[in-house]
Amino acid sequence: MKENPKVSMLFSNPEGTQTGKHVVLVQGIATADDSDLDHGWEKYLSYWRKKEPYIDAYLAEREKFGWFWKRVVVQVEPKKITAWKNGDTSRAPEVFGA
C-alpha cells in the first residue's frame, strides 16, 4: 500500500449488519499505520465489539494468541462507492463519487 495506495473493499456478507443484504464496493486511497503493532488498534476496540461482541472472550486470553493481536491499522479515504440495493448485482448499481 505504501507504493500503491489504491484499494478496493467489497462488502457483500450481510452477517452482523441490520442494513439489509446490500452489496457495496468501496474504492479509495489507503494509509497504513504500522507504528504500534501491539496497541495501535485498541482505539477501535469499541467498534470491533459492536461488530463482533465475542471479541472480549479472546481479549481475556490475549497472551495465548499474541500473533493474532499484532495489527496494522489501515484507513481508507473513499473516492468511489458502488452499491447494489438488496444485493441484486444483475441491476445497475448506484454510484457515488468519482
C-alpha positions as CSV (number, residue, x, y, z in Angstrom):
1,M,0.0,0.0,0.0
2,K,2.9,2.3,0.6
3,E,3.9,2.0,-3.1
4,N,0.3,1.9,-4.5
5,P,-2.3,3.2,-2.0
6,K,-5.3,2.5,-4.3
7,V,-7.5,-0.1,-2.7
8,S,-10.9,-1.7,-3.1
9,M,-13.1,-3.3,-0.4
10,L,-16.2,-5.4,-1.2
11,F,-18.9,-5.7,1.5
12,S,-21.2,-8.5,0.4
13,N,-21.9,-10.5,3.5
14,P,-25.0,-9.2,5.5
15,E,-23.8,-11.1,8.6
16,G,-23.6,-8.7,11.6
17,T,-25.5,-5.8,9.9
18,Q,-29.0,-4.6,10.1
19,T,-28.9,-2.6,6.9
20,G,-30.1,-5.4,4.6
21,K,-28.4,-7.6,2.0
22,H,-26.8,-4.8,0.0
23,V,-23.5,-5.2,-1.9
24,V,-21.2,-2.3,-1.6
25,L,-17.8,-1.7,-3.4
26,V,-15.6,1.0,-1.9
27,Q,-12.7,2.2,-3.9
28,G,-10.3,4.7,-2.3
29,I,-6.8,5.7,-1.0
30,A,-5.4,3.8,1.9
31,T,-2.9,4.7,4.5
32,A,-1.3,2.2,6.8
33,D,-0.2,2.8,10.4
34,D,2.3,0.2,11.5
35,S,3.9,2.3,14.2
36,D,2.4,0.2,17.1
37,L,1.5,-3.3,16.0
38,D,0.6,-4.3,19.6
39,H,-1.6,-1.5,20.7
40,G,-2.4,0.8,17.7
41,W,-5.7,-0.9,17.0
42,E,-7.0,-0.6,20.6
43,K,-8.6,2.8,19.9
44,Y,-11.0,1.0,17.5
45,L,-12.0,-1.7,20.0
46,S,-15.4,-0.3,20.8
47,Y,-16.3,-0.5,17.1
48,W,-15.0,-4.1,16.9
49,R,-17.1,-5.0,19.9
50,K,-20.2,-3.8,18.2
51,K,-19.5,-5.9,15.1
52,E,-18.2,-9.0,16.9
53,P,-19.3,-8.9,20.6
54,Y,-17.5,-12.2,21.3
55,I,-14.1,-10.5,20.9
56,D,-13.9,-10.0,24.6
57,A,-13.6,-13.7,25.1
58,Y,-10.4,-13.6,23.0
59,L,-9.2,-10.5,24.8
60,A,-9.3,-12.4,28.1
61,E,-6.8,-14.9,26.7
62,R,-4.8,-12.3,24.8
63,E,-1.4,-13.8,25.9
64,K,-2.2,-17.2,24.3
65,F,-2.8,-15.6,20.9
66,G,-0.1,-13.0,20.7
67,W,0.3,-13.3,16.9
68,F,-3.5,-12.6,16.5
69,W,-3.3,-9.2,18.1
70,K,-0.4,-7.8,16.0
71,R,-2.2,-5.5,13.6
72,V,-1.6,-2.8,11.1
73,V,-4.3,-0.1,11.1
74,V,-5.5,0.6,7.6
75,Q,-7.6,3.7,7.0
76,V,-9.3,4.2,3.6
77,E,-10.5,7.5,2.2
78,P,-13.4,6.6,-0.1
79,K,-13.2,8.0,-3.6
80,K,-15.9,6.0,-5.3
81,I,-18.8,3.9,-3.8
82,T,-20.8,1.5,-6.0
83,A,-23.8,-0.1,-4.3
84,W,-26.3,-2.7,-5.4
85,K,-29.5,-2.5,-3.4
86,N,-30.7,-5.8,-1.9
87,G,-27.6,-7.5,-3.3
88,D,-29.0,-7.6,-6.8
89,T,-25.9,-7.4,-9.0
90,S,-28.0,-8.1,-12.1
91,R,-29.3,-4.5,-11.9
92,A,-27.5,-1.3,-12.4
93,P,-25.8,0.0,-9.2
94,E,-25.9,3.4,-7.6
95,V,-22.6,5.1,-7.9
96,F,-21.3,7.9,-5.6
97,G,-18.1,9.8,-6.1
98,A,-15.6,9.8,-9.0
